[in-house]
Structure formats: C-alpha cells, structure tokens
Amino acid sequence: MKSFTIIELIFVIIIIGLLAIGAINAIPDNTLLNNTNFIYNKILEKKANALNFEANMSNGDENRTVCITFTKEWIKNDEQYSNVKFNLSNRITITPQIQTICFDYLGRGYNGSVDLEKFKNLLHSDIEINVSYKDQVKTIVINPITSNVEIQ
C-alpha cells in the first residue's frame, strides 16, 4: 500500500502556506481610496441636501442650510440614518483645514455657520481635507463660491 509520509505532507503544507502568503501580499489595500470616496460622497450628499431646500421655500433661512463636521464620530453618527452602511476605518486620519463646512440652499460653501445677509463666512479659498492611511494621503478639495468638490 502506497501512501505519503508525514514529512512529505509537512512539505506540501509549507508550500501551500508560502503560496497563500504571497497571494495575500498581492491583494491591494484599498482602505484609503474607499474611505476617501466615502467622505467625498458624504460632502456631495450634504451639498445636494442643501440644494434641495430651494424647492421648499417655506423653510426659514436658518433651516435651509446643511453642515458637515469632519470628525469620525460625526460621520459615523450621520451614517446611522443612511440606508447604505459603510464602516469608516479606525486607522484613517481626517485632517481638514476647517472643522465644519456648511452649504446654503444655493450650494455655496461657508466656514462654519451660514450668514445669508452679509456672507461673511463664505469660502474665499480652496479648502483641503486630507485623508491619510499609513504613509499615503488623499486630498479632497472644496473650491470657493461654487463649492465644487474634487479628489486630488
């Protein structure tokens, strides 16, 4: 009766283990890209929510703005009300130039609170939100006035 010896089986298991380690290292880590895209889409969602208030003019000016605070806790709490769930990685670091950005019903960006009479908090320069993971950084830029949002 022919069979494998224990040494032959151990060598086969070692070879399979080495191949598995090589395969795991070949899989790309998309944590940074996925989390950056999530935050980018969250900004666009809040801007779209603010633009939607234009359709309901019965709202007062103070009720026609939407704000986003760039902390992991705020983003995770905001996700509780979403139909699509995404777990923001705990290893991601978010460093915005401005902690809170608000959008008015015309989609204009503001530093913190919205002042629709004097426009004193209106964004006048690009705002960068850096999302970092390990030694990599992705930047989300919000342009002034138009509040165009892009990933760089």
N, C-alpha and C positions, 0 to 999 in steps of 0.2 A: 504494500500500500504506500503510495507516494503522497507526501504532504510537505508543507512548508515548515521550516524550523523556526523557532522563536526569534532567532537572530535575523532571519530573512524578513519576518513580519515587522520587527522593530525598524529595520532599514526602510521598508515601504512606508511605514507611518511617519518616519522622519522626513522622507522625500515629499510626502503629501503635505506635511506641516510647512516645509520650506516653500513649496509652491503656493500654499494658502497665504503665507506672509507676503510673498511677492505680489500676489493678486490684490491683497488689501492695500498695499502701498501704492498700487497703480490706480486705485479709485480716487478721483479728485475730491477735495474737500470744498464744497460749495457753500459753507456756512456763511461766509462774508457776503457773497453775492445774493444768497437767498434773504438774509436779514436786511441788506441794503434795499433790495427790491421791495420788501415788505414795508419798510419805513417810507420809501418813495411813494408807494401806493397809498399809504395812510395819509400822507400830505396831500396827494391829489384827491383823495376821498373827502378830506375836510374842506378843501377848496371848492369842490363840487357841491358839498352840503351848503356852503355859504352862498354860492351862486344860485342854488335852488330857492333861497329865501326871496329872491327877486319876484318869483311867481306868486308869493303870498305877501302882498303889500300891506295886509292888515297887521303884520308884526311891527312892533316899535323898532326904532333904530338899534336899541340895545339888544334886541332879540334876533337881529339879522346878521349876526357875526358868529364865526366858529373859530375856536382857538385849539392849538395843539401844543402840548408841553413835552419837550424832548427828554423825558426820563423813562427808563424801562418800566417803572411802576405805572405811570400814566398810560403808556401804550398797552401794557398787559391788562389794566383795568378797562380800557376802552374796548379791548377785544372781547370782553365778556358779553357785550351787546351785539356782536357780529355773528352772522350765520356761518361764516367761514373762519375756522380756527387755525391759528398759527402760533407756535411756541417760539417766542423770541429767545435766542440763545443767551444763556447767562454769561458766556465768555465774550460776548460782544460789548464793546465800549462805544457809547454815543457821546460825542463832544460837539455841541452846537455853539455857534457864536452868540446866539440869542436863545435863552431858555424857552420862551413862549412866543410863538408866532400866531397871529390872528388874521383871518381873512374876512373882508366885508362882503356885502351882497353883490359887489361888482368884481370880486375876485382879487382885490388889491391886498397886498400883504402889509402887516403892521408889526412893529416891535412891541409886543405885549398888548395892551388894551387898544381898542379902536376908538378914534376920535373923528366922527364923520363931519364935524363942523370946521375944525382947524387943521385936520390932517397932520398933527404934529408928530405922531408916531409912525407915519408912513415910511416904508422901507425906501432908502435912497442909495443903497449899495448892495452888492451881492451878499447873500447870507450863505455861509457854508456849514453843513452838518457833516462832520467826519464820523464814519462808522469804521471801527478798527477791530481786527481779529488777528491774534498772534502778531506777526510783523507786517501785515497787509492793511491798507487803508483805502476805503472808497469814499468819495465825497459827493454829497447831494447839494446842489446849488439852487437857491431860490433867487431869481432876478428881481430887481426893484420894479415898482409900478405895475408891470404886467403879472408879476409873481409866477413867471414861467419856471417850472421845476425840471431839473435835468440831473442825470448821474454822470459824474466825470471819473 
